[in-house]
Amino acid sequence: MSALFESLPIPLDAQIASVEREIGLRVNVYPRFVAEHRMRQEKADHEIAAMAAVVALPASLNLGRGR
């Protein structure tokens, strides 16, 4: 098994923090993609909303941190 998987299982808080970082990256990068016609605005909005839903899921299931 590669070193990538040596720290499994990854705690829920760490998973959520990773998704939040990814949302931040997308919020910063997607406007450029849209301006360059590499992505439609609707697709950018959907992808960011989908990641935000991932962050909110634990709270909706009473599993811990979420928004």
N, C-alpha and C positions, 0 to 999 in steps of 0.2 A: 504494500500500500504506500502511496506517495505521502510526502510530508504534508501535503495539502489537507489530508484527512486525519492527521495525528491528533488534533485538538478537539475531535468530536466527542461527545455531542456539544454543539455550540449553544450556550444559554440563550433564552428568549430575548433578554435585554440586548445581547450582542447582535442577534439577528436583526432586531428592530433598528438598532443604531446603524447597521450596514445599509438597510433599506432607506433610512432617512438620509444617509450620505448619498446614496444613489439618486434619490429624489432631488437633492441639492444639485448634483451634477446635471441631471436632466433639465432642471429649471434654468441652469446657466447655458447649456449647450443647445437645447431644442430651438430657442428663438433664432439662433444662427442657421440651423438646419432649415427652418421655415423660410427665413429670408433668402436662403440660397436655393429654395425650391427642392430641397432634398427630403422634406417631410411636410405633409399638410398640417395646418394648425389643428384640425380636428384630431388627427392621429397623435400629435404631441400632447394635446389636452387629455386624450383618452389614456395614454401611457402613464402620464403623471398621476392622473386620478386612480388608475389601477394600482400603482405603487402606494399611494396614500391609503387605499383600501386595505392593502396588506398590513400597513402600520396600525390601522384601526381594528383589525380583526381580533387580536388578542383581548382587547377591552370588551368587544362585543360578545366574546365567549367567556368573559370573566377569567381570563388566563393571566392577567397581569397588565403590564404597561401597554398603552395604546392611546390613540386620540379619537 
